Amino acid sequence: MKNVDTLEYHMKNPEVSVEKYIRNKRIELSHEIQSAKKIYLDTKFWILLRDARRGKVADNNIVQLLHVLEGLVAKNLVVCPISNDTFEEIFKQTDTETLKASAQIIDDLSKGVAILAMKERVDLEVFHFIREKTKGSNSVYSPDELVWTKIAYVLGFLTPTSKSFPPDTNCALQKAFIDQMWVVTLTDMLDQIGDDAASRMPKFTDISQKLNEGKFAHIDEHKSFKQLFLAELAGILELYKPDFQDLMSHIYESDTGQKLRADEISSNDAGRMLANLIYHAFRLNKMKSELPSFRISAGIHAAVQWDKKRKYKSNDLHDFFHATAAVPYCDYFLTEANLRHLMCDKNLKLDTFFRCKTISDITDAIKELSQITI
């Protein structure tokens, strides 16, 4: 692991807060990769490319795709960021050699770039939505500038803190820690976790049967796709109301410099009001590319339920999360054919809301990506 020691520098430059420092790091990263096309690979493609590099596949098209991607990354024309779902699926592997090979190819093609975890992306999107609508687009950074992070933070941002140190020392230690984490690779993380990485990963609960039971129990309740979409959206917004409440409190404190009392927070209805505002903005077709995580999550589930023959499968949720990460922020999304069909569903029309091209056929991917030039 590369060693980075910036503690002395931060001790001498204490004026920047930890929150502002990590935000600046993300903005700096977004500017570094701004000119590069972002290619999001679902886990299937990562495994295919890993096996191609190891000489374990017979399909020459996979080998050719690997060479195309390696060449483009070497020229800084593309970067292949990962998400927390990629991380979790890759680290479920129990074979040490294939896990190490997976980590290495991700390090090489991602260049250490990751996309914020789902909750952080939603917080970012909602904060941007509020600020843009209340203070104008020039008052806030675009989500495209803040959505990128490094692999060490792919599961979310955490930094150590201790009440044993004075505030300025604690702040310096946290910023120095961020600098160290910023250069950590997936291979480094695997070395630290050890060979039993799979046993340390969160256990995935298969809820596909429960989703299917719910779907077929209410299959005829909605008379239009829009109605079904709004029902799915309402369910998602209900889950996020506590987060909305926290976000609105944070904005109030940031704007006024005053901290809300516990009784003011408990009596505050801002979370519910924000959820209602978002719901009715979608209902009235006022949303375009704003709040993409809500549009894509609700839309995909609505599309699956609208298709009376389609059943949820065990890995669908991971696939849906891949789509939610890729489509709003990347230029290309390489995934399974059935998910590509969902992305282009005539009811969803996600390909018209976002710039991302979803590709499932390997020869199509080679043809499309080979056209990327300076």
C-alpha angles and dihedrals in degrees: 000000000000111000119227119185113184099143095110091051092051092046088058093044106045099150097094117080122226091247093053092043095056090044090053091049090054093048090049090050092049090053091049092056097031096109094044121093112241113228115189115201120195117224093265091061093046090054093047091051092046091053091046090055090050092049092245100126130075096202109101090198090066090051091049092049089052091052092048092052094044090051094048093048091048089056091047089241095123141019126197107213123195132217133214089264091057089050094049094046095046093049092054088077112111098193108093097208096050091044091053090047090050092051092049097051091046090051090050100046099033094046085215094300122140136171121241117269116263098261092048091048092051091049089049094048094047093046090051091047092053095045094045093050095045104034106017135258093283091061096068140040117254116253087240088066096049105033095082124086139153128277094255087065098043091113093047140293117292128160130181119250134182132193088207091079130065113260095255092051091046090051092049092049091051093050092047088050090053090052090053093047090049091070098040113118130210088250089055090051091050090051090053095045094047134215093307092066093131092060090055097052120100111270112249113228113212106222096165093111091051091049091050092050090052093046097051093041090060100026097127099039097095122064098193138030090240090056091050092047091052091049090054091046092051090054092051093047090051089059092050098048094099089051090049089052091053092046094051090049089051091051092049092051092045093051099042104027088229124119117223117239119240092252091050091052093048093049094043113108096190094115093057092044092052091048090052092048092052092046094052093044088059092042091055092045091243093133121089117163094338120118094010095177091063094045094049098041095047092039097052093048090047091051092051092049093044089058101076092197096050118096127194112254128209096257097040096103093056089048092049091050089051089055093047090054097042109040101059098042110025133071096219134026118195111198148126120314094242092055090047088055089052091051090055095040110146091234096047100039091186089159089066095049097048137038095230118117112214114211130181104165113085095214090051089051092052092049094047098044094044088066093063110112138161 
